[in-house]
């Protein structure tokens, strides 16, 4: 079996070997694959592994040897799963590998917005403390999270872990979810979405992106937030109307935003949020801890092994 990885660099930039996968077939790994190279590189593959390289219906139709696709992530919208199903090609994903890493990063964004640690550090490095007439200084007061309300949108694995972290800081937890969720291991109350945005001192997005919630965080919903509230997004950039968020930040309608994802990645230099005030942006790294990437690799190997055994697992297009 020929196994081709179309974009393996982010999973293994050098510290997360492909050895276990290589034992399962004839393995070819490409760090990145540009659109014109997808068909030539995929043409002789029996199995394709992709993270962000798209496999459209048209591409799949032109790959007669293709028997299996494994997505190197949880989200699988880069693959036309219906087209694959019509061909009898299972598409598998990795449903749970970065739960703690992503929740930890979401909390780090919230703590940075509340505590201004990075900005304070940069000012010290710039010599400001050395030149200060007092023993301390600050440009804006820090925010104590104990007793404040954390609103979580999407109460799956990562949302529940974020709830546990927030509760450990003494925060009151509310959540909005399409389904009534089970016990998260900490006290949490389910509320309607608009109520959550109105009540929360910090809103953290942990929901999947669907056709129904595309850019649902818009001017109307942002307008319901408290002026001192923060918005955190480590889920999908397409959940937020970015022009509306930039306008809200410029107008001071909310206190700040911490984002690990944007609708276009990497963003153009003219992206409105890159220059928005009180907006912290990290380059889609919440998932990328070595521990998380090792789990992702292990599950991917298990996906391939299960397919070879005739009993595929983690299939998203049954």
C-alpha positions as CSV (number, residue, x, y, z in Angstrom):
1,X,0.0,0.0,0.0
2,X,1.3,3.4,-0.9
3,X,0.7,6.0,1.8
4,X,1.2,9.7,0.9
5,X,1.2,12.6,3.4
6,X,0.3,15.8,1.6
7,X,1.2,18.3,4.3
8,X,3.1,16.8,7.2
9,X,5.4,19.7,8.4
10,X,3.1,21.0,11.2
11,X,2.6,17.5,12.7
12,X,6.3,16.6,12.5
13,X,8.6,19.5,12.1
14,X,11.4,17.2,13.3
15,X,10.4,16.0,16.7
16,X,7.5,13.6,16.0
17,X,8.8,10.8,13.7
18,X,6.8,9.0,11.1
19,X,8.4,5.6,11.9
20,X,5.3,3.8,13.0
21,X,3.4,4.9,9.9
22,X,6.3,3.9,7.6
23,X,6.0,0.3,8.9
24,X,2.5,0.1,7.5
25,X,3.2,0.8,3.9
26,X,5.3,2.6,1.3
27,X,5.4,6.1,2.8
28,X,6.0,9.4,1.1
29,X,5.8,12.6,3.2
30,X,5.5,16.0,1.7
31,X,6.0,19.0,4.1
32,X,3.5,21.1,2.1
33,X,1.6,20.6,-1.1
34,X,0.5,23.5,-3.3
35,X,-2.8,23.2,-5.2
36,X,-1.1,22.4,-8.6
37,X,0.8,19.6,-7.0
38,X,-2.1,17.8,-5.3
39,X,-3.0,15.5,-8.2
40,X,0.5,14.6,-9.3
41,X,1.5,13.7,-5.7
42,X,-1.8,11.9,-4.9
43,X,-2.1,10.0,-8.2
44,X,-0.5,6.7,-7.2
45,X,-1.5,6.8,-3.5
46,X,-3.8,4.1,-2.0
47,X,-4.0,6.2,1.2
48,X,-3.8,10.0,1.5
49,X,-3.2,11.8,4.8
50,X,-3.9,15.5,4.8
51,X,-4.2,18.3,7.4
52,X,-5.2,21.4,5.5
53,X,-4.5,20.4,1.9
54,X,-8.0,20.2,0.3
55,X,-9.3,17.1,-1.4
56,X,-12.3,18.2,-3.4
57,X,-14.9,16.0,-5.1
58,X,-13.2,16.8,-8.4
59,X,-9.8,15.7,-7.1
60,X,-11.2,12.5,-5.6
61,X,-12.8,11.6,-8.9
62,X,-9.4,11.7,-10.6
63,X,-7.8,9.4,-8.1
64,X,-8.8,5.9,-9.1
65,X,-6.3,4.2,-6.8
66,X,-7.5,6.0,-3.7
67,X,-9.0,3.7,-1.0
68,X,-8.7,5.6,2.3
69,X,-8.2,9.2,3.6
70,X,-7.1,10.1,7.1
71,X,-7.3,13.7,8.2
72,X,-4.4,14.8,10.5
73,X,-6.8,16.8,12.6
74,X,-10.3,16.7,14.2
75,X,-11.9,19.0,11.6
76,X,-12.4,17.3,8.3
77,X,-14.0,20.0,6.1
78,X,-10.9,20.0,3.9
79,X,-12.2,16.7,2.4
80,X,-15.4,16.3,0.3
81,X,-16.6,13.5,2.5
82,X,-19.8,12.9,0.5
83,X,-17.8,12.5,-2.7
84,X,-15.5,10.0,-0.9
85,X,-18.5,8.1,0.5
86,X,-20.0,7.8,-3.0
87,X,-16.7,6.2,-4.1
88,X,-16.7,3.9,-1.0
89,X,-13.7,5.6,0.4
90,X,-13.7,5.9,4.2
91,X,-12.5,9.3,5.6
92,X,-11.2,9.1,9.2
93,X,-10.2,11.9,11.6
94,X,-8.5,12.2,15.0
95,X,-11.4,13.1,17.3
96,X,-9.5,13.8,20.6
97,X,-5.8,14.6,20.8
98,X,-5.4,18.2,22.0
99,X,-8.2,18.7,24.6
100,X,-5.9,19.8,27.4
101,X,-3.5,21.7,25.1
102,X,-6.3,23.8,23.5
103,X,-8.1,24.5,26.8
104,X,-4.7,25.5,28.3
105,X,-4.1,27.9,25.4
106,X,-7.6,29.4,25.7
107,X,-6.9,30.0,29.4
108,X,-3.5,31.5,28.6
109,X,-5.2,34.0,26.2
110,X,-7.7,34.9,28.9
111,X,-5.0,35.3,31.6
112,X,-3.0,37.5,29.2
113,X,-6.0,39.8,28.6
114,X,-6.7,39.9,32.3
115,X,-3.1,40.3,33.5
116,X,-1.3,42.1,30.7
117,X,1.8,40.0,31.5
118,X,3.3,40.2,28.0
119,X,2.9,43.9,27.6
120,X,4.4,44.5,31.1
121,X,7.3,42.3,30.3
122,X,8.0,44.2,27.0
123,X,7.9,47.5,28.8
124,X,10.5,46.3,31.3
125,X,12.7,45.0,28.5
126,X,12.4,48.4,26.9
127,X,13.9,50.1,30.0
128,X,10.7,51.6,31.4
129,X,11.0,50.1,34.9
130,X,14.6,51.1,35.2
131,X,13.6,54.7,34.5
132,X,10.5,54.6,36.8
133,X,10.5,57.0,39.8
134,X,8.2,54.5,41.7
135,X,8.6,50.9,42.7
136,X,5.9,49.9,40.2
137,X,3.7,51.1,37.4
138,X,0.9,50.0,35.1
139,X,-0.9,51.3,32.1
140,X,-4.2,49.6,32.9
141,X,-5.2,47.7,36.0
142,X,-5.3,43.9,35.9
143,X,-8.5,42.0,36.2
144,X,-9.1,39.5,38.9
145,X,-11.0,36.5,37.5
146,X,-12.2,35.1,40.8
147,X,-15.9,35.5,41.1
148,X,-16.4,36.6,37.4
149,X,-18.5,34.6,34.9
150,X,-17.0,32.5,32.2
151,X,-19.3,31.7,29.3
152,X,-18.4,28.7,27.2
153,X,-20.0,28.2,23.7
154,X,-19.8,24.5,22.8
155,X,-19.6,22.1,25.7
156,X,-17.8,19.1,24.3
157,X,-14.4,17.8,25.5
158,X,-12.5,21.0,25.2
159,X,-15.3,23.2,26.4
160,X,-15.7,21.1,29.5
161,X,-11.9,21.2,30.2
162,X,-12.0,25.0,29.9
163,X,-14.9,24.9,32.4
164,X,-12.7,23.0,34.9
165,X,-9.8,25.4,34.4
166,X,-12.1,28.4,34.9
167,X,-13.7,26.9,38.0
168,X,-10.2,26.3,39.4
169,X,-9.8,30.1,39.3
170,X,-13.0,30.7,41.1
171,X,-15.1,31.6,38.0
172,X,-18.8,30.9,37.7
173,X,-19.4,28.8,34.6
174,X,-22.3,29.1,32.2
175,X,-22.5,27.4,28.8
176,X,-24.5,27.3,25.6
177,X,-24.7,24.1,23.6
178,X,-27.2,22.6,21.1
179,X,-27.6,19.6,23.4
180,X,-28.0,19.2,27.1
181,X,-24.5,18.2,28.2
182,X,-23.7,15.8,30.9
183,X,-21.8,16.6,34.1
184,X,-18.5,18.4,33.3
185,X,-16.9,17.7,36.7
186,X,-17.7,21.1,37.9
187,X,-20.8,23.2,38.5
188,X,-22.0,24.7,35.2
189,X,-25.4,26.1,34.1
190,X,-26.8,25.9,30.6
191,X,-28.2,29.2,29.3
192,X,-29.4,30.5,25.9
193,X,-26.7,31.9,23.7
194,X,-27.8,35.5,23.9
195,X,-28.0,35.3,27.6
196,X,-24.5,33.9,27.8
197,X,-23.1,36.8,25.8
198,X,-24.9,39.3,28.0
199,X,-23.9,37.7,31.3
200,X,-20.4,36.5,30.8
201,X,-17.3,38.5,31.7
202,X,-15.4,36.3,29.3
203,X,-16.8,34.2,26.4
204,X,-14.7,31.3,25.1
205,X,-15.7,29.6,21.8
206,X,-15.3,25.8,21.7
207,X,-18.0,24.8,19.1
208,X,-17.6,23.2,15.7
209,X,-18.1,25.4,12.6
210,X,-21.3,24.5,10.7
211,X,-23.3,26.1,8.0
212,X,-25.7,27.4,10.7
213,X,-23.2,29.2,12.8
214,X,-20.9,30.7,10.2
215,X,-19.8,34.2,11.5
216,X,-22.5,34.0,14.2
217,X,-20.4,36.2,16.5
218,X,-21.5,39.4,14.8
219,X,-22.2,43.0,15.7
220,X,-25.5,42.2,17.2
221,X,-24.1,39.5,19.5
222,X,-21.0,41.5,20.4
223,X,-23.3,44.4,21.2
224,X,-24.9,42.3,24.0
225,X,-21.5,41.8,25.8
226,X,-20.4,43.8,28.8
227,X,-18.0,46.7,28.0
228,X,-15.4,45.0,30.2
229,X,-15.8,41.5,28.7
230,X,-13.3,39.4,26.8
231,X,-13.8,37.2,23.8
232,X,-11.6,34.1,23.3
233,X,-11.6,31.9,20.2
234,X,-9.5,28.7,19.8
235,X,-12.1,26.9,17.7
236,X,-12.6,28.2,14.2
237,X,-11.9,31.6,12.8
238,X,-15.1,31.4,10.7
239,X,-17.2,31.6,13.8
240,X,-16.6,35.3,14.1
241,X,-17.4,38.2,11.8
242,X,-14.0,39.7,11.9
243,X,-14.9,43.1,10.6
244,X,-17.6,43.4,13.3
245,X,-15.1,42.3,16.0
246,X,-12.5,44.8,14.8
247,X,-15.1,47.6,14.9
248,X,-16.2,46.6,18.4
249,X,-12.6,46.6,19.7
250,X,-11.9,50.0,18.1
251,X,-15.0,51.4,19.6
252,X,-14.3,50.0,23.1
253,X,-17.6,48.0,23.1
254,X,-15.7,45.1,24.6
255,X,-12.5,45.1,26.6
256,X,-10.4,42.7,24.4
257,X,-10.1,39.5,22.3
258,X,-7.7,36.6,22.4
259,X,-7.7,34.6,19.1
260,X,-5.7,31.6,18.0
261,X,-7.7,31.2,14.7
262,X,-8.7,33.5,11.9
263,X,-10.9,32.9,8.9
264,X,-7.9,33.2,6.5
265,X,-4.7,31.5,7.6
266,X,-2.2,32.9,7.3
267,X,-3.9,36.3,7.4
268,X,-3.1,39.1,4.9
269,X,-1.0,42.0,6.3
270,X,-4.1,44.2,5.9
271,X,-6.3,42.0,8.1
272,X,-8.5,44.3,10.3
273,X,-7.8,42.4,13.5
274,X,-4.0,42.7,13.2
275,X,-4.1,46.3,14.2
276,X,-7.2,46.2,16.4
277,X,-6.6,47.5,20.0
278,X,-6.6,45.0,22.8
279,X,-6.5,42.0,20.4
280,X,-4.0,39.2,21.1
281,X,-3.5,36.8,18.2
282,X,-1.5,33.6,18.1
283,X,-0.8,31.7,14.9
284,X,-3.1,28.7,15.3
285,X,-0.9,27.0,17.8
286,X,-3.3,25.9,20.6
287,X,-3.2,22.3,19.2
288,X,0.5,22.1,18.7
289,X,2.0,20.9,22.0
290,X,4.4,17.9,21.5
291,X,2.2,15.8,23.7
292,X,-0.9,16.6,21.6
293,X,1.0,16.0,18.3
294,X,2.2,12.7,19.5
295,X,-1.3,11.6,20.4
296,X,-2.4,12.8,16.9
297,X,0.3,10.7,15.3
298,X,-0.6,7.6,17.4
299,X,-4.3,7.9,16.5
300,X,-3.4,8.4,12.8
301,X,-1.3,5.2,12.8
302,X,-4.2,3.4,14.5
303,X,-6.6,4.7,11.8
304,X,-4.4,3.3,9.0
305,X,-3.8,0.1,10.8
306,X,-7.5,-0.4,11.4
307,X,-8.3,0.3,7.7
308,X,-5.7,-2.3,6.7
309,X,-7.3,-4.8,9.0
310,X,-10.6,-4.2,7.3
311,X,-12.3,-2.5,10.3
312,X,-11.8,1.3,9.9
313,X,-12.3,3.5,12.9
314,X,-13.0,7.2,13.5
315,X,-14.8,7.3,10.2
316,X,-16.7,10.6,9.6
317,X,-18.5,9.7,6.3
318,X,-20.3,6.4,7.1
